[in-house]
Amino acid sequence: MSPLSKPPYLYAFATGLLLGLAFPRTLSNGGFLVFLAWVPLLVALADKGANASRWSLISWFYLTFVVYHGISNWWVCSWQDKTDPYLFASGLALWLFHPFFLMMPVVALASIRRRLGLFWMLLCTPFAIAGFEWLHGQTDASYPWLTTGYSLIHTPFAQVADTVGVYGLSLLIGVVNALIVLIILLRRSNQQVKIPVAVLLAGLVVWLAVGLAKQWSWSSQGAAGTLGVVVVQPNEDPWDKWGDTRGQVGVHRALVDSSRMTFGQADLYVWSETAIPYTIRDPRFLPEWNDLKNWVDSSRVSLLTGYADIMVYGAGEAPPSARQSKADPEVRFDIFNAAMMINPSQPSIGVHRKTMLTPFAERLPFADQLTFAMSWIEWGVGISAWGKGRTREPLVVARGSDTLAKVGTIICIESIYPEVARDLVNNGADVLCVITNDAWYNGTWGPEQHFDIARMRAIEQRRPVLRCANSGVSGFIAPDGSDNPHPAIAPMTTGFARSSVRPIQQRTTYALVGDPLPIAGLIITLLALCCARISPVLRNLPFRSTSLEQTHV
């Protein structure tokens, strides 16, 4: 019999399949599958985990997460007509190596199951899932796109994220899965299951009721407000936009002028990530900068746009990863993937420099420590090896001395890090805005998944989210995560859309307290691992020798 046909491998495959099908955009309304997704793998650990070899366990886990990543995130290595080979290769490498990061919680659970027993494995399951998912998003090398809490974004259960965040949703998902496994094992041993079933059903009903109440509360307030916003979608070819950079600015200006003729004047106009794909504020480009600023002043528009920003460091200020000028080796500088707010007749320019950069594609992880390797990841399209921004401050929309809104600007992959939006809100943002260029992945699930992740940020912070993408998906997300119409502009078309949004100052519980649940979960899991190794007494904890433990046979 082939090893892949044995139950542990079938169970591992089933968990990967269910996680993939539950993730946004894989199946329509498939998010509820996440409540069952971890069950097969946990049952395999219950039955075989105590005696399986380490290599067997690793092979089960790798199979689970290579399937999960392959179903939900396959588009990262999709091949477009002009795809740079480096981009394709990095996507393939992500598929092969990302499962080793995703499997960390179940590796921990397997060790707990072997050393402490089945009960303690189930008890630690939600803590391990949420804790390691949180940890996965904390470094320069992180890619927390596949956080399981996102699976609930199209369900009322997601509304609780304004209290617990997306990682808290992952913890709640883990609780449901662990209880289901407990019920299965108790039934096997003919033990009483009424209390676990009642707890599971009561918990789900309460969770659903709270979610529906929150969704109704926020949707009943309405999304319309006092800030008129236009998002501009130029539909530029991402492979060609780095050629005629000045022409791209002209296209955007023409679309703004057309929208003013169609809709009249708005308070804010939004252009996408690197809509100005060169360092226009560099003194070398002073005529182009003056032309843009004069257009803003004469048109009376506030413009939020992505652009390439340059910073030349003073003596002793440059980080180790800063670039060295070829003309003068003493000059150190960085170029940033950035956004700026230009208000009419205002000399000051608000700037946000991207703080979380796509690992390898935009910047070498830990570049300040691995400066010798920075040249290894340069690729042939646009600007590689971007500098890393250090602050997260909202950009102000102003008319004279009046502040109309404080926009927390999030650039592309920053949107998958909950702490970016949270920091912006805690620093005063009353509106969030995601600018991105997802056109690298046109025709795949990627742009829609990225939009759904922005929905979670709207719920967590209860802020309207403006989303402006080069070729889609562009739109306006209400504080309850809804948007109507969807999309506001048809993907892969040139156009613009207008809406009025309501700046919101009140902060959610999640904005105030952050992620104590997953952090506590990680600590509990690590303590369980440590205690199992250093204290023989703990190996005789309750339930280790009960009939529940015997159900693994």
C-alpha positions in Angstrom: 0.0 0.0 0.0 1.3 3.4 -0.9 2.2 5.6 2.2 0.0 8.3 0.8 -3.1 6.1 1.0 -2.6 5.5 4.8 -5.1 7.3 7.0 -2.7 9.9 8.5 -1.8 11.1 5.0 -5.4 11.2 4.0 -6.3 13.1 7.1 -3.4 15.5 6.5 -4.5 16.0 2.9 -8.1 16.6 4.1 -7.1 19.4 6.4 -5.1 21.1 3.7 -8.0 20.7 1.3 -10.6 22.1 3.8 -8.3 25.0 4.8 -7.8 25.9 1.1 -11.5 25.6 0.3 -12.5 27.8 3.3 -10.1 30.6 2.4 -11.7 33.6 0.7 -12.4 33.3 -3.1 -11.7 29.6 -3.3 -15.4 28.6 -2.8 -18.4 30.9 -2.7 -19.6 31.0 0.9 -17.0 28.3 1.9 -15.8 30.0 5.0 -17.8 27.8 7.4 -15.6 24.9 6.4 -12.9 26.3 8.5 -14.8 25.1 11.6 -14.0 21.5 10.5 -10.7 22.1 8.7 -8.3 21.2 11.5 -10.3 18.2 12.7 -8.8 15.5 10.3 -5.2 16.4 11.2 -6.0 16.6 14.9 -7.6 13.2 14.7 -4.5 11.8 13.0 -2.4 13.2 15.8 -4.8 11.7 18.4 -4.6 8.3 16.8 -1.0 8.0 15.6 0.9 11.1 17.0 2.1 9.4 20.2 4.1 6.8 18.3 4.8 8.2 14.9 8.4 9.1 14.0 9.4 12.7 13.6 9.9 12.3 9.9 6.4 10.8 9.5 4.9 13.8 11.4 6.9 16.3 9.3 5.7 14.6 6.1 2.0 14.8 7.3 2.3 18.4 8.2 4.2 19.4 5.0 1.5 17.6 2.9 -1.2 19.6 4.8 0.2 23.0 4.2 1.6 22.5 0.8 -2.0 21.6 -0.2 -3.4 24.6 1.7 -0.9 27.0 0.2 -1.3 25.5 -3.3 -5.1 25.8 -3.3 -5.4 29.3 -1.8 -2.2 31.0 -2.8 -1.2 29.4 -6.1 -1.6 32.7 -7.9 1.7 34.1 -6.4 3.6 32.0 -8.9 1.2 32.4 -11.8 2.7 33.1 -15.2 1.7 36.3 -17.0 2.7 37.2 -20.6 5.6 39.4 -19.3 6.3 37.8 -16.0 9.8 38.4 -14.8 11.5 35.0 -14.2 12.6 36.1 -10.8 9.0 36.9 -9.7 7.8 33.5 -10.9 10.7 31.7 -9.2 10.1 33.5 -5.9 6.4 32.5 -6.0 7.4 28.9 -6.6 9.9 29.1 -3.7 7.2 30.5 -1.5 5.0 27.5 -2.3 7.8 25.1 -1.4 9.1 26.7 1.8 6.1 28.6 3.2 4.6 25.3 4.6 7.5 25.0 7.0 6.3 28.2 8.6 2.7 27.3 8.5 3.3 23.9 10.2 4.8 25.4 13.4 1.6 25.2 15.5 1.0 21.5 14.7 4.7 20.7 15.3 4.2 22.1 18.8 1.0 20.2 19.2 2.6 17.0 18.2 5.3 17.4 20.8 2.7 18.2 23.5 0.6 15.2 22.4 3.7 12.9 22.7 4.9 14.2 26.1 1.8 15.5 27.9 -1.0 13.5 26.3 -4.1 13.9 24.2 -6.1 16.2 26.6 -3.3 18.8 26.8 -2.9 18.7 23.0 -6.5 19.6 22.5 -6.4 22.2 25.3 -3.4 23.9 23.6 -4.8 23.6 20.0 -6.4 27.1 19.8 -3.5 28.7 21.6 -1.0 27.2 19.3 -2.9 28.1 16.1 -3.5 31.7 17.1 -0.1 32.2 18.8 2.0 30.9 15.9 -0.1 32.8 13.3 0.6 36.0 15.2 4.3 35.1 15.5 4.4 34.4 11.7 3.6 38.1 11.1 6.3 39.7 13.3 9.5 39.7 11.2 10.8 41.1 7.9 10.5 37.6 6.5 6.9 37.2 7.4 4.0 36.5 5.0 0.8 36.2 7.1 -1.5 36.2 4.1 -2.9 32.7 5.0 -4.1 33.5 8.6 -7.1 31.2 9.0 -9.2 34.0 10.6 -9.7 35.5 7.1 -11.8 32.5 6.2 -14.7 34.1 8.1 -14.6 37.4 6.4 -17.9 36.8 4.5 -19.7 35.5 7.6 -21.2 37.4 10.6 -18.6 35.7 12.8 -16.0 38.1 11.4 -17.7 41.1 13.1 -16.1 40.1 16.4 -12.8 41.1 15.0 -13.3 44.7 16.3 -12.7 43.1 19.7 -10.3 40.2 19.1 -8.7 40.9 15.8 -8.1 38.4 13.0 -5.8 36.3 15.2 -8.5 36.2 17.8 -10.8 34.7 15.2 -8.1 32.1 14.5 -8.2 31.2 18.2 -12.0 30.9 18.2 -11.8 28.7 15.1 -9.2 26.5 17.0 -11.6 26.2 20.0 -14.4 24.9 17.7 -12.2 22.4 16.0 -10.7 21.1 19.3 -14.2 20.6 20.8 -15.3 18.7 17.7 -12.3 16.4 18.0 -13.0 16.0 21.7 -16.6 15.0 20.9 -15.4 12.4 18.3 -12.9 10.9 20.8 -15.5 10.7 23.6 -18.0 9.0 21.3 -15.4 6.5 20.3 -14.9 5.6 24.0 -18.6 5.7 24.7 -18.2 8.5 27.2 -20.8 11.2 27.9 -20.8 13.9 25.1 -23.8 16.1 26.1 -21.7 18.7 27.8 -19.1 19.2 25.0 -21.9 19.3 22.4 -23.9 21.8 24.4 -20.8 24.0 25.0 -20.0 23.9 21.3 -23.5 24.8 20.1 -24.0 27.5 22.8 -20.7 29.1 21.9 -21.4 29.2 18.2 -24.9 30.6 18.8 -23.5 33.4 21.1 -20.7 34.1 18.7 -23.1 34.3 15.8 -25.6 36.5 17.7 -22.9 39.0 18.7 -21.6 39.1 15.2 -25.1 39.8 13.7 -25.7 42.4 16.3 -22.4 44.2 15.6 -23.0 44.0 11.8 -26.5 45.4 12.1 -25.3 48.2 14.4 -22.6 49.4 12.0 -24.6 48.9 8.8 -27.6 50.8 10.3 -25.4 53.8 10.8 -24.8 54.1 7.1 -21.5 54.6 5.3 -22.2 58.0 3.7 -20.5 60.9 5.3 -19.0 64.3 4.6 -15.7 63.4 2.9 -16.1 63.2 -0.9 -13.6 60.8 -2.4 -12.7 59.8 -5.9 -10.4 56.8 -6.6 -8.7 56.6 -9.9 -7.9 53.3 -11.7 -5.5 53.8 -14.7 -5.2 50.1 -15.6 -1.5 50.5 -16.5 0.5 47.5 -17.6 2.7 46.8 -14.5 5.6 45.6 -16.7 5.6 48.7 -18.9 4.7 51.5 -16.5 8.4 52.0 -15.6 9.2 53.1 -19.1 7.1 56.2 -19.8 6.9 57.4 -16.2 5.9 61.0 -17.0 3.2 59.7 -19.3 1.6 57.8 -16.3 1.3 61.1 -14.4 -0.5 62.6 -17.4 -2.9 59.7 -17.6 -3.8 60.1 -13.9 -4.3 63.9 -14.2 -6.6 63.4 -17.2 -8.7 60.9 -15.3 -9.1 63.4 -12.4 -10.1 66.2 -14.7 -12.6 63.9 -16.3 -14.1 62.9 -12.9 -14.4 66.6 -12.0 -16.5 67.2 -15.1 -18.6 64.1 -14.4 -19.1 64.3 -10.6 -18.1 67.9 -9.8 -15.4 68.6 -7.2 -14.5 66.1 -4.5 -12.5 66.6 -1.3 -9.9 63.9 -2.0 -8.5 62.2 -5.1 -6.6 58.9 -4.7 -4.0 57.4 -7.1 -2.7 53.9 -6.7 0.7 52.6 -5.5 3.7 54.1 -7.4 1.2 56.0 -9.6 4.2 58.4 -10.0 6.9 55.8 -10.6 9.9 58.0 -10.2 11.4 60.3 -7.5 9.5 63.4 -8.5 10.4 65.3 -5.4 14.1 64.9 -6.1 15.6 68.3 -7.0 16.6 66.9 -10.4 12.9 66.8 -11.3 11.9 70.2 -9.9 10.1 71.3 -13.1 7.8 68.2 -13.0 7.2 68.7 -9.3 6.3 72.3 -9.7 4.0 71.4 -12.6 2.2 68.8 -10.5 1.9 71.2 -7.5 0.6 74.0 -9.6 -2.0 71.7 -11.1 -3.1 70.7 -7.5 -3.3 74.3 -6.5 -5.2 75.5 -9.6 -7.6 72.5 -9.5 -8.3 72.9 -5.8 -7.9 69.1 -5.3 -6.3 67.2 -2.4 -4.2 64.4 -3.9 -3.1 61.2 -2.2 -0.8 59.3 -4.5 1.8 56.6 -4.4 5.3 57.6 -5.7 9.0 56.8 -5.3 10.5 58.9 -2.5 14.2 59.5 -2.1 16.0 60.4 1.1 19.7 61.4 1.1 21.2 60.8 4.5 23.4 63.1 6.5 26.7 62.1 7.9 26.2 59.2 10.3 22.4 58.9 9.7 22.4 56.2 7.1 21.2 52.7 8.1 23.6 49.8 7.1 21.4 48.9 4.1 21.4 52.4 2.6 22.5 52.7 -1.0 25.8 54.2 -2.0 25.9 56.9 -4.7 28.0 55.9 -7.8 28.9 59.5 -8.4 30.0 60.1 -4.8 30.7 57.1 -2.6 30.4 59.3 0.5 26.7 60.0 -0.3 24.3 57.4 1.1 20.6 57.4 0.2 17.4 55.2 0.0 14.4 55.1 -2.3 11.1 54.3 -0.7 7.8 52.9 -1.9 5.8 55.8 -0.5 2.6 57.9 -0.5 2.2 61.6 -0.2 -0.7 64.0 0.4 -0.6 67.2 -1.5 -3.2 69.8 -0.4 -3.9 72.9 -2.5 -2.0 76.0 -1.5 -0.2 74.2 1.3 3.6 74.1 1.3 3.9 71.1 3.6 3.6 67.6 2.1 2.6 64.6 4.2 4.6 61.4 3.5 4.1 57.8 4.4 7.0 55.4 3.6 6.1 51.7 3.3 7.0 50.0 6.6 6.4 46.4 5.7 7.9 45.3 2.4 7.3 42.2 0.4 10.0 39.8 1.4 12.6 39.3 -1.4 10.4 40.9 -4.0 10.8 44.4 -2.5 13.6 44.1 0.0 15.9 41.4 1.4 14.6 40.4 4.9 16.9 41.7 7.6 18.8 43.7 5.1 20.4 45.9 7.7 22.1 42.7 9.1 22.7 41.0 5.7 23.9 44.0 3.6 26.3 41.7 1.7 23.3 39.9 0.1 21.2 42.8 -0.9 22.3 42.6 -4.6 21.2 39.0 -4.8 17.4 39.9 -4.9 17.5 42.7 -7.4 15.1 42.0 -10.3 14.5 43.5 -13.7 11.2 45.4 -13.3 10.8 48.8 -11.5 12.8 49.5 -8.3 14.0 46.6 -6.2 15.7 46.8 -2.7 13.4 49.6 -1.4 14.2 51.4 1.8 12.1 50.6 4.9 9.9 53.3 6.4 10.1 53.7 10.2 6.9 55.6 11.2 3.1 55.2 10.7 1.4 58.6 10.8 -1.9 59.5 9.0 -1.8 62.0 6.2 -4.0 65.1 6.6 -6.7 66.2 4.1 -6.9 70.0 4.6 -8.6 73.1 3.3 -6.8 76.1 4.6 -6.7 75.7 8.3 -9.5 73.1 8.4 -8.7 69.4 8.7 -11.3 67.4 6.7 -9.8 63.9 7.5 -6.7 62.1 8.7 -6.1 59.3 6.3 -4.1 56.2 7.5 -2.4 55.2 4.3 -1.5 51.5 3.8 0.6 50.5 0.8 0.0 47.1 -0.8 1.2 44.2 1.4 1.1 46.4 4.5 -2.6 45.7 4.6 -2.0 42.0 5.6 -0.4 43.2 8.9 -3.1 44.2 11.4 -0.7 46.3 13.4 -0.1 48.7 10.6 -3.8 49.8 10.5 -3.9 49.7 14.3 -0.9 52.0 14.6 -2.3 54.4 12.1 -5.7 54.6 14.0 -4.0 55.0 17.3 -2.0 57.8 15.8 -5.2 59.6 14.8 -6.4 58.2 11.5 -10.2 58.5 11.0 -10.2 57.0 7.5 -8.0 54.1 6.1 -6.8 54.0 2.6 -5.1 51.0 0.8 -3.2 51.9 -2.4 -1.8 49.0 -4.3 -0.7 47.6 -7.6 -2.1 44.0 -7.9 -1.9 44.0 -11.7 1.0 41.6 -11.4 -1.7 39.0 -10.7 -4.5 40.0 -13.0 -6.9 37.2 -13.8 -6.2 35.3 -10.6 -7.8 35.2 -7.1 -5.0 37.4 -5.7 -6.6 40.9 -6.2 -10.0 39.8 -4.7 -8.3 38.1 -1.7 -6.3 41.2 -1.1 -9.6 43.2 -1.1 -11.1 40.8 1.4 -8.2 41.3 3.7 -8.8 45.0 3.6 -12.4 44.2 4.7 -10.9 42.7 7.8 -9.0 45.8 8.5 -12.2 47.9 8.2 -14.0 45.6 10.8 -11.1 45.5 13.2 -10.8 49.3 13.3 -14.4 50.2 12.4 -13.1 52.7 9.8 -14.1 53.3 6.2 -11.5 51.9 3.9 -10.7 53.5 0.5 -9.1 51.1 -1.9 -7.3 52.3 -5.0 -5.7 49.7 -7.2 -3.8 50.1 -10.5 -6.1 47.6 -12.3 -8.5 46.6 -9.5 -10.0 45.8 -7.2 -10.9 49.4 -6.4 -13.7 50.4 -4.1 -15.1 51.8 -0.8 -15.4 49.5 2.2 -17.8 50.4 5.0 -16.8 49.9 8.7 -18.8 46.6 8.7 -16.7 45.2 5.9 -19.3 45.6 3.2 -19.1 47.4 -0.1 -21.7 48.3 -2.6 -21.3 48.2 -5.5 -18.5 45.6 -5.7 -16.3 46.4 -7.4 -16.7 50.2 -7.7 -14.7 50.1 -11.0 -14.6 47.0 -13.2 -11.2 45.2 -12.9 -8.7 45.7 -15.7 -10.5 48.8 -17.0 -9.6 52.5 -16.9 -12.0 54.6 -14.8 -12.8 56.4 -11.6 -15.5 56.1 -8.9 -16.8 58.5 -6.3 -18.3 58.0 -2.9 -18.8 60.0 0.4 -17.4 58.5 3.5 -17.7 59.3 7.2 -14.5 59.8 9.2 -14.7 58.0 12.5 -12.7 58.9 15.6 -13.9 56.3 18.2 -11.5 53.4 18.6 -12.4 49.8 18.9 -11.4 47.4 21.7 -8.9 45.8 19.3 -7.4 49.2 18.5 -6.9 49.9 22.2 -5.6 46.5 23.4 -4.2 44.8 20.3 -3.4 41.1 20.3 -3.2 39.8 23.9 -5.1 36.6 23.0 -2.6 35.2 20.4 0.4 36.5 22.4 -1.0 34.7 25.5 -1.7 31.7 23.4 1.9 31.6 22.2 3.2 31.9 25.7 0.9 29.1 27.0 2.0 26.8 24.1 5.7 27.5 24.7 5.3 27.0 28.5 3.6 23.6 27.8 6.5 22.6 25.6 9.0 23.6 28.2 7.2 22.0 31.1 6.8 18.7 29.2 10.6 18.5 28.7 11.8 19.7 32.2 9.2 18.2 34.6 8.5 14.5 34.7 5.6 15.2 37.1 3.7 16.9 34.3 3.8 13.7 32.3 1.2 12.3 34.8 -1.2 15.1 34.5 -5.0 14.4 34.5 -6.5 12.6 31.4 -3.2 11.1 30.4 -4.3 7.6 31.4 -8.0 7.9 31.0 -10.1 6.1 28.4 -10.0 9.3 26.3 -6.2 8.8 25.9 -6.7 5.2 24.8 -8.8 6.2 21.8 -5.6 6.9 19.9 -5.1 3.1 19.4 
